[in-house]
Amino acid sequence: MNRSLVALALLMLPLLLACGGSPTEIVDGPLVFEGVVADEGSVLHSLRVTRRGGVRIEFVSLVAEPPVEEGIIPSLGFALGQLDDASGLCLASYSTGVREGTRLAIGLEEREYCLRLFDNGTLDVDDTRAYSFTVTASE
């Protein structure tokens, strides 16, 4: 097998594993998503919307390790989109920066979505950001 293909497959493995299995559906109460993003990294979550309408996304916590200097607020990039089956990438239709306390309200159609948290250029080597966010169906 071509070494380039093997290298590409190894690079794509975390993305494919992160979105593997069935997506999480909003049923009752908020869904909680948690994870850790490293320098130049990203994490994918999947979400199935079974009824057209709005969702509220709230970033409950965003913790920097090691802690950042006083006056600096830790942040990450956030994207919402469709998973491209051919590449395994989350093709964003919405993207923004988030920090602890960020609240988003987004209208969505019935379908499966990917939610991607990523280093927005604020992490250095060996830095991480632990995050927790909730997704709730709007009424």
N, C-alpha and C positions, 0 to 999 in steps of 0.2 A: 504494500500500500504506500502511496506517495506520502512523504514526511509532512508536506504542507497540509494535506488532508487530515492527517492524524493530529497535527497541531491545531488546526481549525476545529476539529471535533472535540478536542480537550478544552479549548476555549469556550465552546458553546455548551458543554455539558452542564455547568452551573445554571445557565439560563434555562435549559430544557428541564432540568430537575426542579427548578424553582416554580415552574408553571405546570409541572406534571400532575397527574391525578385530576380529579374533578374540581371545578372552581367552587368557591364558597358562595352560597346564596344568602341574601338578606331575607330572613324569615321573621323572627320576633326579636326585638331589642337590637342594640348595636352589635356589629361584628368588630372584633378586635384583631388588628394585625400588628405584629411585632417583628423586629429583626435588628440586624447590625450591618451598617455599610462601612466598608474600609476605603482607604485611599484609592482613588480611581476605580472603585467598585460600584456595583449596583445590586439590588434585590428586586425580584418580581413576585407579585402576588396576583391571583386571579379572582375575579368577582363575576358572578352571574346575576344579571338583573332580570327578574321574571315578570316584572310589570313596569311598563313605561311610567316615568315620573322622575322626581328628583331624589338626590342623595345628599346627605350632609357628611362631610369628612372633617374630623377634628383631630389635630395632632396633640395628643395628651402629654407626651414627653419626647424630648430630644436631648440626649445627654452626650456630651463630648468626652472622649477618653483619649489622651489625658485631658484634664479640664483646660478650657481656653482662658486667655487673659481676661481680666476684669474689663467689662465694657463691651466685649465681643459676644455676640449672640450666635450660638451654633445653628447651622442651617444645613439643609439638603435640597436637592432638586427632586421634584415630584412630577410624574407624567402619568396620564391616563390615556389609554388607546386600545387598539386591537392587536392581538397576537398574530404575527405573520407566521403561518404554518411552515412555509418554505425555509425561512431563516431562523425562526425561533425568537425573533426580536419583537419587542413591544413598540409598535408604530404609533407614536403619540399624536393624539388630536388635541390634547390640552397639556400644557406644561407650565410649571411655576416653581418658585422657591418657597420652601416652608421652614418654619421653626416652631418650637413649642408654643402652643396656643393658637396656631393658624387654624382658621375655619374656612372651609370651602363649601359652596352649594352649587351642585351641577345637575342639570337635567340629562337623563339617559334614556335610551331606547332599550327594548327587551333584547338582550344579547349578552355575550361573554366579553368581559373587559380585562385588560391587564393594568395593573398599578405598579409603577416602577419608581423606586427610591434610589437616588444616585448621588455620587460625589459631585457637587456643583463647583468644584475647584477650590473649596475651602479646607480640604483635608490635606495634611502633610503625610509623609511616609510614617507608618505605624500608628496613625490617628484612626479612630473609629467614631461613629455616631450610632448610638443605640436609640431606637425610636419605637413609639407605640402610637397608633392612631385608630380611631373608630370610624366605621361607616354605618350610617343609619338611613333608612328610607324616610324621605320627607312625607309629611301628610298633606 
